[in-house]
Amino acid sequence: MAVAQPLAGVTVLDFGQVYNGPYCGFLLAQAGARVIKVESPKGETLRGRGDPNSVSQPFAMLNGGKECITLNIKSEQGQQLLKQLVMHVDVLVENFSPGTLAEYGIGSEDLRALNPRLIYAASTGYGSSGPHRDYLGMDITLQAMSGIMSVTGVDDGPPMKAGVALCDFLGGVHLYAGITSALYQREQTGLGAVLDISMQDCVFPTLTTQLGAFFASGKQGPRTGNRQAGLSTAPYNVYRARDGHVAMICIREGHWRNLCAAMQQPDLAADPRFAKASLRTKNMDELDATIEAWTCQHDKAEIFAVAQRHGVICAPVQDLHDVVNDQHLHARGSLHWHEQESLGNTVLFSTPLRFKDSEPPPPQSVAGLGAHSAEVLAEFLNLSAPDVDKLRAAGTI
Amino acid sequence: MAVAQPLAGVTVLDFGQVYNGPYCGFLLAQAGARVIKVESPKGETLRGRGDPNSVSQPFAMLNGGKECITLNIKSEQGQQLLKQLVMHVDVLVENFSPGTLAEYGIGSEDLRALNPRLIYAASTGYGSSGPHRDYLGMDITLQAMSGIMSVTGVDDGPPMKAGVALCDFLGGVHLYAGITSALYQREQTGLGAVLDISMQDCVFPTLTTQLGAFFASGKQGPRTGNRQAGLSTAPYNVYRARDGHVAMICIREGHWRNLCAAMQQPDLAADPRFAKASLRTKNMDELDATIEAWTCQHDKAEIFAVAQRHGVICAPVQDLHDVVNDQHLHARGSLHWHEQESLGNTVLFSTPLRFKDSEPPPPQSVAGLGAHSAEVLAEFLNLSAPDVDKLRAAGTI
């Protein structure tokens, strides 16, 4: 089987910042593309959280394996350099505020005029069309705008954000997906494309369950905490264990019978309160109490093991320590311990775009700010070392 | 500019179920691929929630524009038909339990032996390698296993799931991204691939902020509700408005000054409690109270408008009614009112994989169960109408 380097030969300028753009660039790099990360001479915000000589864990997770150059796109000379660089690349990734590069005369139209094969891939909070196109969006405000907060948390509490940065990462992977679609299309047409990925668009589909219930009833139900969004499936909840919590869900009758067997209460399956799905839903409180009376006597690992043996869909609620040490993720090659300068021994992840029977490329250390500037400018633009020094002295790189 | 049908000419068999696989198939269909959805003769679980003659809203959202055929893959004749069908397609998508098709002798190895150009794209909870490879995973248990629950909600409450099905949709879009990567690679090598997308892998990166704080301090901090995960940025919260809530975040000093101007309290910017980022973080409670004293006097739409005018990153907490009527999403062509038989007038979404200056294909109605069986079997396998009737009578389709 072919080794998983599907994008070998593709060259990318990655202007990504924080999570959205950089995750896209990370997926490109791990798929075999040559990714040249472009930062301002001060370094990307996320690099050292203020200190360009150090590296933050989030920066290390998303920028390994990229060549790092600097470019001051606010300077005319920097803009000229970019115009020359885009002649040599296939893809430009950016998640600046809407229209930032266009203001400097280096927007998608300007650059595509120079290189019609260029795939200009932009992601913003709200996209480049529609009345909100100029608005700034960050993960927390997009969680508000997209309806996620309205369906997360408990009904007697405030709307709640999902703890994780799902809008940023959904944006980043859609951006990658758009690029690979455009690369495939370019093989047929010879032409590049301009991508316009809105984080808000990317998040909307995740509401599917809630929208089903909303359109069926004509209104929004209560926030249901850890229970199923429409309160129409049970068991479906998080239960206390002796040392934490476990999540469990029964979809089919068989799952319920399996759970009763796992709890060593096979007769419970036929209990008139719980004998069919509609009854379990109706008697959800009693059902959850019955299950928790069992789970709270056992450790979560024990419950997970017994549940899996009996074909019950279950998982322990893992904390971050559990997750970074997850034996399955390490065995599968999804996580790796990695020595990164200024961070020490830390955990990095490999691309989720995995090919069967082939190891993903191992995580790589992050390059220093501008570490590849001289090399890249020499290779693409034939600039000499003194030329590069002058650019550096002028603050252009 | 080229119209956004990057996958024109690509043919897909979509065995997707519920959200993960079907969302992948939806993205493929909207990108111009011919997607043939394959269901058991009883119909996919999600189709009518038990009634194959009706259509649920979630099913309509994810399966429009697909041709629909039926196939009983548990029958030997059904397996034979599949082996013939894969000779005519580029991609097979499935998110069955691990190893389901292989058990029937129609797994990735079997099918790729017949068609080496086939891209066999599977997504499971935990992937096809590692000690958890055979475990069943659903969105709720993956949220538990992946650490999402441990960082969502408030510290004096239980671990909490994100309300939305982010694991399923992150899985689905990564699956699509793997397919387009493999399609591009196939243009170079002539060979297909076997994709092994684990939802757990896809979710891990969303923890980046928390992992940064975890590795910096060596331990997991408290759950922070709507505040920033590491409690290191303020303002960053959800605030009560007169008629709901708004989310706001200030990243740079300028954002904070802008917010003070928006609140018509420009002097607050220099208030010694809040004069720089570290002080605002230290005095977070007072700061949030000060902001809420303003927000609670205004409607959320009013706050949003004022904030945007002043360059403050803000959004109203929209509920589902707000979201499905969001004027921006409709103006941009991301959402559409659509008349779907058995559902009436409802809202469907277009692909988030948008190309600038080009409209995405409009949403399409969902086809009936097996509506295209006869056509597809005639076209690909030259079966006559009586042949198809026999297959139907035998329960093979």
Interface residues (C-beta under 8 A of the other chain):
Chain A: M1 A2 A4 Q5 P6 L7 A8 G9 Y19 Y23 L27 A31 S56 Q57 P58 M61 L62 S108 A122 Y126 G127 S128 S129 G130 P131 H132 R133 Y135 L136 G137 M138 I140 T141 L142 Q143 A144 M145 S146 G147 I148 M149 S150 V151 T152 G153 V154 G157 P158 P159 M160 K161 A162 G163 V164 A165 L166 D168 F169 L170 V173 H174 Y176 A177 G178 T180 S181 A182 L183 Y184 Q185 E187 Q188 T189 L191 A193 V194 L195 D196 I197 S198 Q200 D201 C202 V203 F204 P205 T206 L207 T208 T209 Q210 L211 G212 F214 F215 A216 K219 Q220 R223 T224 G225 N226 A229 Y236 V238 R240 H245 V246 A247 M248 I249 I251 Q308 G311 I313 C314 A315 P316 V317 Q318 D319 L320 H321 D322 V323 V324 D326 Q327 H328 L329 A331 R332 G333 S334 L335 L343 T346 V347 F349 S350 P352 L353 R354 F355 K356 D357
Chain B: M1 A2 A4 Q5 P6 L7 A8 G9 Y19 Y23 L27 A31 S56 Q57 P58 M61 L62 S108 A122 Y126 G127 S128 S129 G130 P131 H132 R133 Y135 L136 G137 M138 I140 T141 L142 Q143 A144 M145 S146 G147 I148 M149 S150 V151 T152 G153 V154 G157 P158 P159 M160 K161 A162 G163 V164 A165 L166 D168 F169 L170 V173 H174 Y176 A177 G178 T180 S181 A182 L183 Y184 Q185 E187 Q188 T189 L191 A193 V194 L195 D196 I197 S198 Q200 D201 C202 V203 F204 P205 T206 L207 T208 T209 Q210 L211 G212 F214 F215 A216 K219 Q220 R223 T224 G225 N226 A229 Y236 V238 R240 H245 V246 A247 M248 I249 I251 Q308 G311 I313 C314 A315 P316 V317 Q318 D319 L320 H321 D322 V323 V324 D326 Q327 H328 L329 A331 R332 G333 S334 L335 L343 T346 V347 F349 S350 P352 L353 R354 F355 K356 D357
